[in-house]
Amino acid sequence: MTNAPSPTVRVECLARRHDVTARSSRVIPEETPVAFTYGGSTHAVMMATPADLEDFALGFALTEGLIDRLEDAGEVETIVSDVGIELRAWLGGGRQEAYALRRRSMAGPTGCGLCGIESLQSATRQLPQIDNRLAIRPEALIEAMERLPGGQKLNQETRAVHAAGFWRPATGDLIVREDVGRHNALDKLAGALMRQGVTASQGVVLMTSRVSVELVQKAARIGAPVIAAVSAPTALAVRNAEICGMTLIAVMRGRDFEVFTHPERLLEQVSAHVA
């Protein structure tokens, strides 16, 4: 294994500040093609930040439905070349044979987790039902989201990457992963949780982005009962969250937020209609 490229790079630029233009520099995130191959077959190529690659490989396999548990994942070999990074693996527990039967390929540019899927049915896959009775206090959720920037080390340098966090109300623990792609960040988080033996059903997924349908699908795959984000959801994301039993909270700005589905997990009395 050759060392993966640095997740950030400093570049020269011209900066205009207070009506004055001068030479400057800025740290920006690296973006590189990352190929996932299983049994010698390429499954997907994603544009991603080259950090937390083991978490990425494991979380991607989990949220794609290729594995259900850590024991299903084989060893991952990281191959670095001039054109990108290959995460090479063989699935264990009979999963490789099952994968061979459903093999498909897709290519996803930054910001799009569903581009290139050959079958439209794959974009509207059936989601597991979430019947977890996790209850959260609004004040605690707000505090958790306020803590998220503190765990965004790459974004503190670059101001250009998304984060996915997992917050456990019972303990206050917050696990954070980052990437230029919001869905990549969530895959990395899913892998980190599995590697650490953390059960997603006992916490909340926090996102620094809008909530698109693939984020709901991935959060459902790991069993998260709640997803909360700083921006608005898409209509399809709301419909999917409603169907699978997930609480979708979005537009979290300061102490304000909006609950779109399954508000019963929020420990707060709902008042009269607010325009």
N, C-alpha and C positions, 0 to 999 in steps of 0.2 A: 504493500500500500504506500503510495506517494502521499505526502502531506496535502491536504485539501487547501485550496486558496484561502486567503484571509477573507472574512466576511465583510470587511470594509477596506476602502482605499482612499487615500487623500489625493485630490486633483486640484490643479490650478484653475483659477477663474478670475473674472473681473466682477467686482462687487460695487454696486451703487448704493451709497449710504448718505443720507442727508444732502442730496444733490451733488455728491462728489463720487466719481468713479475711480477706483484704484485696484491694483493687483491684489489678489487674495487667494485663499485656498479653502477647500471644504472637504470634510470626510463624508463620503457617500457609500451606500451599501453596494456590495458586489452582487451581481446577478449572473447565474451560470446555468446551463442546461444540466439537469439531473435526470438520468435514465434509470428506471426501475426494471430490472430483468429477473425473471423467475424461470429456472430450468433452462436458461439459455435463450428465452424468448422475451423480447422487449414488450412490457405491458404499457408503459407510459413514459413520456418525457415532459418534465415540468421545469419551468424557469423558476429558480429558487435561490435563496441566500445560502451559501455553503457553510452552514453552521448546524450543530446538533443533528448530524446526518444519521446516526444510529436511531435516534428518536424518530426522525423523518421516515426512515425505511420501515420501522415497526408500526408507526401510527398510520402510514399510508396503507399498508397491508390490512390493518384492522378496519379502517373506515371504508376501504374499498370492498370489504367483505371477503377478502382472501383468507383471513385467519379470524378466529374467535377468542383465542387465548395465547398466552406467551409460549406455551408448549408447541403450538402450531408453527411458530416461526423458526426457520433454520438460521444458520450463521449467515451474516451479511458481510460481503467483501466490498470494500470501497476502492474503486479503480479510478484514478485521476489521470486525465489526458489533456492534450492541448485544446480539445474541443468541448470538454465538459467532464462530468463525473458520472460514473456508473455505479449504482448500488446493486450488486449481484448477489442473488440468493436462491436457495432451493427451499421450498416449503416442506415442512415436516408433517408427520401424523396423517399421511395419505392425502394431504392438501395439494401436493404437486400434481397428482393424477387428476384430482377434481378440477384444478386450475386448467390443465391441458384441454379439458372438455369445454371450458367457457372462455378460452383465450380471446382476447381482443386487444386492440391497440388504440391509444388516444394520445393527442398532443395538447398540452395546455399552456398558453402564454400567461404571463403574470396577470393576476386578477381574475382569471377565469378557470374554474375548476371542472367545467363540464365540456370544454371545447373539444371537438374531434371525436366524441363518442359515436361509434358506428350505429348503435341501436338506440332509438328514441326511448325505448322502454327502460334503458339503463338510467336515463335522466329522471325518471319518475318511479324509481324502485320502491318496493314496499318497505316500510319502516317498522322496526320493532315497537311494540306498545310500551309506554312508560307509565307505570302506575305507582311510582314512588311518591310517598306522602311527605317529602321534605318540606319544611316550613321555614321561611326566612323573614327577618325583620327588615323593613325598608331602610332604616338607618344603618344597619349592618351592611346591606348591599351597597349603599352609597359609599360607605367607608372603604369597602373592598375595591370598588371601582376607582376611588381616589388613590388607592395604594398601587394600582396597576402601573402607572408611569414610573414609579420607583424601581420596578423590576425590568424595565425596558432599557437595558444597557446599550443595545445597538441603536435604538431610536434616540437615545440621549446624545449619541455621536453623530447620527446622520439625519434625524428628523424625516426619515423616509421609509420606515418599515412598520408593518402591522404587528400586533401582539395578540396572542390568545392566552388567557389566564384561567387557572382553575382555583376556585376559592372554596374552602370547606368551612361552613359556618360553625361547626362544632369545635373546631380547633383554631380557626383563624388562619390556617396555612394558605399560602398563595404560591402557586407554581406557574411560571411564565415562560413561554417560548416565542421567538420572533422570526419574521420572514418578510420578504417583499410582497409575498402573496398571502392574503388573509387565510385562505384555505390551507396553504402550506403550514402556516403557523399553527393552525388547529391540528393538522396531522402530527406535527412535531410534539404538540402538547399531549395528544392521544398516546403517542409512543412513550413519552416521559412518564405518564401515569401508569401505563402497563409495566414498564421496567421497574418502577418504584413500588408496584403492588398497591396502587391507590385506586379505590373504587369510585368511579365517576358518579355513581348514583347518590353519593352523599354530598354533592356540591354543585357549584354553579360555574358554567363556562362564561368567561368574560371576553368580549371582543372589542377591539379598537376600530371597528369598521361597521359598514352596514351589514344587515343580516340577509344573505341570499340563501336560496334553497339548499345549496350544497353544504352550507354551514349547519343548517338544521339537520340534514341527512347525516353528516359526520358526527354531530353531537348526539344524535339519537343512536347511532351505531355503538357509541361507547357508554350509552345509558344515562347521559346527563339529563336530569329532569328540568333544568332551567338554563336558558341562554340569555345573556344580557349584553347589550352593545350600545355604543355611543351614537350610532346613526340609525336611520329608519330601516325597517325590513321591506322586502318585496312582498307582493301579494301572494305569490306561490309559497314563499317561506312561511307566511302566516297560516295558509291553508294546511301545509304539511305539519306545522307545529301543533295545530288544533287536532288534526287527525291522529297523530301519534301520542298525544297526551303531554306535550312539552309546554312549559310556561315560557313564553317569549316576551322579554322586556327589552325595550329599545328607546332610542332618543334620550339616553342618559346624559344630561348636561347639568352639572352642579348637583343640586338636590332635587332636580326634576327628572321624571322618566314616564314612559307610557307602557302599559301592560296590554298586550294584544291577544294572548291566549292563556287559558287556565290560570286565572288570578287567585284560585283557592290556595295556592302555595304561599301567597303573600299575607303576612300577619298584619293586616290593617283593615280598618272599617272603611267601606266605600261610601262617600257622601253623595249628595245630589249631583245632577249633571253639571259639568263645567264646560262652558262654551270655548 
